[in-house]
Amino acid sequence: MPQSVVPAFKLINGQLSRVKELIEEQLAVPDSLKISSGAEKAMSNLRRQVIRGKMLRPGLVLLSGACCGEITDVHIRVAAIVEMIHNATLLHDDVIDEGQKRRGEPTVNSLYGNEFAVLLGDFLLSRVFRMCADLEPRVTAVIAAATARTCEGELRQIIQKGNRRLSEPEYIDIITEKSAALFSSACLLGGLLSGASEEQLRRLSEFGLNTGIAFQITDDLLDIIGDENKTGKSLGSDIDKNKLTLALIHLLKEVSERERIAVIEELNAGSDNKQTLAEMLGHYGSLEYVCNRSQEFISKATASLTGLKESNAKEALIETARFVAGKAIYG
């Protein structure tokens, strides 16, 4: 198994390999679908994409667990569940955004059509349900709540499409639900499975939530200024789908009313004008503002771990949070 690109995950490389192996087992083509070469190719495509992912969320499950006790077989199972939920959302996102590339490879929808991609995402979720069947009720409750919040956040974002008056607090609320909730739950689950105290669980949950917000702020910025050859995925979809992100919210707030009209015209022109928008973001301080806001959330995240005992796992969590805000995160 290839090692994760997240430096701090060297502490858990062996366990992450087990997570990937378990996911591969779950993505084995059912006998009923082996009559279709298309199904086997699509599943193979998805398995490669999963293996090439950074495994951020399962890594957080494992490191949070190690902060409070030993990593067990149940941690491995729950880490795989969290990553499978994430990959199901990516399959559906690529259909919604008409994405053509994911982790350096053509997306399932671009190769096999939207119907197959949506159903493959549903197939992943069905495997998640089966894997949750013998988990403790409190664990399954956390997983179910995180999945529901993720879907609600995605729906809220769709409802706000085209709203050029979207405020920063509204944007933060949306990404908290659609992205950060799963980060938070990953950390909560890791601690819960290690028998952490309620105070430890609260701190881990807050760490994950603020790290997840910083992650999504950074990821949204890369949709405008990123390089597809480096990110490995299609960019510009937020602009094309009329989704306001923090950099654009700040820009629209900073410009004059006359300039605002010009910015909106650039947005309406779609991702072909990304370079012009990027220059505007730099000129009006929006790039700096977004980077500073991301760092603020990372500071909140690391501060929430103050009450946890010192350990290599705790240091790895802090290093992971800083990696999220300080590096280009693409998945």
C-alpha positions as CSV (number, residue, x, y, z in Angstrom):
1,M,0.0,0.0,0.0
2,P,1.3,3.5,-0.9
3,Q,2.1,5.7,2.2
4,S,0.0,8.7,2.9
5,V,1.2,12.1,1.7
6,V,0.3,13.6,5.1
7,P,3.7,13.7,7.0
8,A,2.2,13.1,10.4
9,F,0.6,9.9,9.3
10,K,3.9,8.1,9.4
11,L,3.0,7.3,12.9
12,I,0.0,5.2,11.7
13,N,1.1,4.0,8.3
14,G,0.6,0.3,9.2
15,Q,-2.9,0.9,10.5
16,L,-3.8,3.0,7.5
17,S,-2.7,0.2,5.2
18,R,-5.2,-2.1,7.0
19,V,-7.9,0.5,6.5
20,K,-7.2,0.6,2.8
21,E,-7.2,-3.2,2.6
22,L,-10.6,-3.3,4.4
23,I,-12.0,-0.8,1.9
24,E,-10.7,-2.8,-1.0
25,E,-12.5,-5.9,0.4
26,Q,-15.7,-3.9,0.6
27,L,-15.3,-2.7,-3.0
28,A,-15.0,-6.2,-4.4
29,V,-17.3,-6.6,-7.3
30,P,-20.4,-8.7,-6.3
31,D,-20.9,-11.9,-8.2
32,S,-24.2,-10.5,-9.6
33,L,-22.2,-7.7,-11.3
34,K,-19.3,-9.7,-12.7
35,I,-21.2,-10.3,-15.9
36,S,-20.6,-6.6,-16.7
37,S,-17.0,-5.6,-17.6
38,G,-18.1,-2.0,-17.2
39,A,-19.0,-2.6,-13.6
40,E,-15.7,-4.3,-12.9
41,K,-13.8,-1.4,-14.6
42,A,-15.7,1.2,-12.7
43,M,-15.0,-0.5,-9.3
44,S,-11.4,-0.8,-10.2
45,N,-11.2,2.9,-11.0
46,L,-12.8,3.7,-7.7
47,R,-10.4,1.4,-5.8
48,R,-7.4,3.2,-7.3
49,Q,-8.8,6.5,-6.4
50,V,-9.4,5.5,-2.8
51,I,-5.8,4.2,-2.5
52,R,-4.4,7.4,-3.9
53,G,-6.4,9.6,-1.4
54,K,-4.7,11.2,1.5
55,M,-7.0,9.3,4.0
56,L,-7.3,12.5,6.2
57,R,-10.5,11.4,7.9
58,P,-9.5,7.8,8.7
59,G,-6.2,9.2,9.9
60,L,-8.0,11.4,12.3
61,V,-9.9,8.5,13.6
62,L,-6.7,6.6,14.3
63,L,-4.7,9.4,15.8
64,S,-7.6,10.5,18.0
65,G,-7.9,6.9,19.2
66,A,-4.2,6.8,19.9
67,C,-4.4,9.9,22.0
68,C,-6.7,8.2,24.4
69,G,-5.7,4.5,24.3
70,E,-4.8,1.7,21.9
71,I,-5.9,1.4,18.3
72,T,-8.1,-1.6,17.9
73,D,-9.7,-3.6,15.1
74,V,-12.9,-1.5,15.6
75,H,-10.9,1.6,15.0
76,I,-9.8,0.2,11.7
77,R,-13.4,-0.7,10.8
78,V,-14.8,2.7,11.8
79,A,-11.9,4.5,10.0
80,A,-12.8,2.6,6.8
81,I,-16.5,3.5,7.2
82,V,-15.7,7.2,7.5
83,E,-13.5,7.1,4.4
84,M,-16.2,5.2,2.4
85,I,-18.8,7.8,3.4
86,H,-16.4,10.5,2.2
87,N,-15.8,8.8,-1.1
88,A,-19.6,8.3,-1.7
89,T,-20.0,12.1,-1.4
90,L,-17.2,12.6,-3.9
91,L,-18.9,10.4,-6.4
92,H,-22.1,12.4,-6.0
93,D,-20.2,15.7,-6.0
94,D,-18.6,14.9,-9.3
95,V,-22.0,14.3,-10.9
96,I,-23.3,17.6,-9.5
97,D,-20.2,19.6,-10.5
98,E,-19.7,17.6,-13.8
99,G,-16.1,16.9,-12.6
100,Q,-13.8,15.3,-15.1
101,K,-10.8,14.4,-12.9
102,R,-10.4,13.2,-9.4
103,R,-7.0,12.3,-7.8
104,G,-5.3,12.4,-11.1
105,E,-7.7,10.0,-12.9
106,P,-10.9,10.4,-14.9
107,T,-14.0,10.5,-12.7
108,V,-16.4,7.6,-12.7
109,N,-19.1,9.8,-14.1
110,S,-16.9,11.0,-17.0
111,L,-16.1,7.4,-17.9
112,Y,-19.3,5.5,-17.2
113,G,-22.0,8.1,-16.9
114,N,-23.9,9.9,-14.1
115,E,-26.3,7.0,-13.5
116,F,-23.4,4.6,-12.7
117,A,-21.6,7.2,-10.5
118,V,-24.7,7.9,-8.4
119,L,-25.5,4.2,-8.0
120,L,-21.9,3.4,-7.1
121,G,-22.0,6.1,-4.4
122,D,-25.2,4.5,-3.1
123,F,-23.5,1.1,-3.3
124,L,-20.7,2.5,-1.0
125,L,-23.3,3.8,1.5
126,S,-25.0,0.4,1.5
127,R,-21.7,-1.3,2.4
128,V,-21.4,1.3,5.2
129,F,-24.8,0.3,6.6
130,R,-23.8,-3.3,6.6
131,M,-20.5,-2.5,8.4
132,C,-22.3,-0.5,11.0
133,A,-24.7,-3.3,11.9
134,D,-22.6,-4.8,14.7
135,L,-21.2,-1.6,16.1
136,E,-22.2,-0.1,19.5
137,P,-25.3,2.1,19.3
138,R,-23.5,5.3,20.4
139,V,-20.9,4.7,17.6
140,T,-23.6,4.2,14.9
141,A,-25.5,7.2,16.2
142,V,-22.4,9.4,15.6
143,I,-21.9,8.0,12.2
144,A,-25.5,8.5,11.2
145,A,-25.6,12.1,12.5
146,A,-22.4,13.0,10.7
147,T,-23.8,11.6,7.4
148,A,-27.0,13.5,7.8
149,R,-25.2,16.7,8.6
150,T,-23.0,16.3,5.5
151,C,-26.1,15.9,3.3
152,E,-27.9,18.8,4.9
153,G,-24.8,21.0,4.3
154,E,-24.7,20.0,0.6
155,L,-28.4,20.9,0.3
156,R,-27.9,24.2,2.0
157,Q,-25.1,25.0,-0.5
158,I,-27.3,24.1,-3.5
159,I,-30.1,26.3,-2.1
160,Q,-27.7,29.3,-1.8
161,K,-26.4,28.9,-5.4
162,G,-26.5,32.3,-7.1
163,N,-26.9,34.2,-3.9
164,R,-24.4,37.0,-4.4
165,R,-25.3,38.4,-0.9
166,L,-24.3,35.3,1.0
167,S,-22.5,36.4,4.2
168,E,-19.4,34.9,5.8
169,P,-21.3,33.5,8.8
170,E,-23.7,31.8,6.4
171,Y,-20.8,30.4,4.4
172,I,-19.1,29.1,7.6
173,D,-22.4,27.4,8.7
174,I,-22.6,25.6,5.3
175,I,-19.1,24.3,5.2
176,T,-19.4,23.3,8.9
177,E,-22.2,21.0,8.0
178,K,-21.0,19.7,4.6
179,S,-17.4,19.1,5.5
180,A,-16.3,19.9,9.0
181,A,-18.9,17.7,10.7
182,L,-17.3,14.6,9.3
183,F,-13.9,15.7,10.5
184,S,-15.3,16.4,13.9
185,S,-17.1,13.0,14.0
186,A,-13.9,11.2,12.9
187,C,-12.0,12.6,15.9
188,L,-14.9,12.0,18.2
189,L,-15.2,8.3,17.1
190,G,-11.5,7.7,17.6
191,G,-11.7,8.9,21.2
192,L,-15.0,7.1,21.8
193,L,-13.6,3.8,20.8
194,S,-10.6,4.3,23.1
195,G,-12.8,4.9,26.1
196,A,-12.0,8.7,26.3
197,S,-13.7,10.8,28.9
198,E,-16.5,13.2,28.0
199,E,-14.1,16.1,28.3
200,Q,-11.6,14.4,26.0
201,L,-14.3,13.7,23.5
202,R,-15.4,17.4,23.6
203,R,-11.9,18.5,22.9
204,L,-11.3,16.1,20.1
205,S,-14.6,17.0,18.5
206,E,-13.7,20.7,18.6
207,F,-10.3,20.0,17.1
208,G,-11.9,18.1,14.2
209,L,-14.5,20.7,13.6
210,N,-12.1,23.6,13.4
211,T,-9.6,21.6,11.3
212,G,-12.4,20.7,8.9
213,I,-13.5,24.3,8.5
214,A,-9.9,25.3,7.7
215,F,-9.6,22.4,5.3
216,Q,-12.7,23.5,3.3
217,I,-11.8,27.2,3.3
218,T,-8.4,26.2,1.8
219,D,-10.0,23.7,-0.7
220,D,-12.5,26.3,-1.9
221,L,-9.7,28.8,-2.5
222,L,-7.8,26.3,-4.6
223,D,-10.9,26.0,-6.8
224,I,-10.0,29.4,-8.1
225,I,-6.2,29.7,-7.8
226,G,-5.1,26.0,-7.9
227,D,-3.4,24.1,-10.7
228,E,-5.3,21.1,-11.9
229,N,-2.0,19.3,-12.8
230,K,-1.0,19.6,-9.1
231,T,-4.5,19.1,-7.5
232,G,-5.3,16.1,-9.6
233,K,-9.0,17.2,-9.8
234,S,-11.2,19.4,-11.9
235,L,-11.2,23.1,-10.7
236,G,-13.5,26.1,-11.3
237,S,-16.7,24.2,-10.5
238,D,-17.7,26.6,-7.7
239,I,-17.6,29.5,-10.1
240,D,-19.4,27.5,-12.9
241,K,-22.1,26.4,-10.4
242,N,-22.5,29.9,-8.9
243,K,-21.3,28.9,-5.5
244,L,-19.8,31.7,-3.4
245,T,-16.8,30.9,-1.3
246,L,-15.0,32.9,1.3
247,A,-12.5,34.6,-1.0
248,L,-15.3,35.8,-3.3
249,I,-17.5,36.8,-0.3
250,H,-14.7,39.0,0.9
251,L,-14.0,40.4,-2.5
252,L,-17.6,41.4,-3.1
253,K,-17.6,43.1,0.3
254,E,-14.4,45.1,-0.3
255,V,-15.1,46.5,-3.8
256,S,-17.3,49.5,-4.5
257,E,-20.8,49.1,-5.9
258,R,-19.6,49.8,-9.4
259,E,-16.7,47.4,-9.1
260,R,-19.1,44.8,-7.6
261,I,-21.0,44.8,-10.8
262,A,-17.8,44.1,-12.7
263,V,-16.9,41.2,-10.3
264,I,-20.3,39.7,-10.8
265,E,-19.9,39.9,-14.5
266,E,-16.6,38.0,-14.2
267,L,-18.4,35.4,-12.1
268,N,-21.2,35.0,-14.6
269,A,-18.6,34.4,-17.3
270,G,-17.6,31.2,-15.5
271,S,-14.2,29.5,-14.8
272,D,-12.8,30.8,-18.1
273,N,-12.1,34.1,-16.2
274,K,-10.4,32.4,-13.2
275,Q,-7.1,34.3,-13.8
276,T,-8.9,37.7,-13.8
277,L,-10.7,36.7,-10.6
278,A,-7.5,35.5,-9.0
279,E,-5.8,38.9,-9.8
280,M,-8.8,40.7,-8.2
281,L,-8.5,38.5,-5.1
282,G,-4.9,39.4,-4.7
283,H,-5.4,43.1,-5.3
284,Y,-8.2,43.5,-2.7
285,G,-6.5,41.4,-0.1
286,S,-8.9,38.5,-0.3
287,L,-6.3,35.9,-0.7
288,E,-4.5,37.1,2.4
289,Y,-7.8,37.3,4.3
290,V,-8.7,33.7,3.5
291,C,-5.3,32.4,4.5
292,N,-5.5,34.3,7.8
293,R,-9.0,33.0,8.5
294,S,-7.9,29.4,7.8
295,Q,-5.0,29.9,10.3
296,E,-7.4,31.3,12.9
297,F,-9.4,28.1,12.7
298,I,-6.2,26.0,13.0
299,S,-5.2,27.9,16.1
300,K,-8.6,27.1,17.6
301,A,-8.2,23.5,16.7
302,T,-4.8,23.1,18.3
303,A,-5.8,25.1,21.4
304,S,-8.7,22.6,22.0
305,L,-6.1,19.8,22.5
306,T,-4.4,21.6,25.4
307,G,-6.1,19.4,28.0
308,L,-5.0,16.2,26.4
309,K,-1.8,14.5,27.8
310,E,1.3,14.9,25.7
311,S,2.0,12.1,23.3
312,N,3.2,11.4,19.8
313,A,-0.4,11.0,18.6
314,K,-1.3,14.4,20.0
315,E,1.7,16.0,18.2
316,A,0.7,14.2,15.0
317,L,-2.8,15.7,15.3
318,I,-1.4,19.2,15.6
319,E,1.0,18.6,12.7
320,T,-1.9,17.3,10.6
321,A,-4.0,20.4,11.3
322,R,-1.1,22.7,10.3
323,F,-0.6,20.6,7.2
324,V,-4.3,21.2,6.2
325,A,-4.0,25.0,6.4
326,G,-0.4,25.3,5.2
327,K,-0.3,23.0,2.2
328,A,-2.5,22.6,-0.9
329,I,-5.1,20.0,0.1
330,Y,-7.0,18.5,-2.8
331,G,-9.4,15.7,-1.9
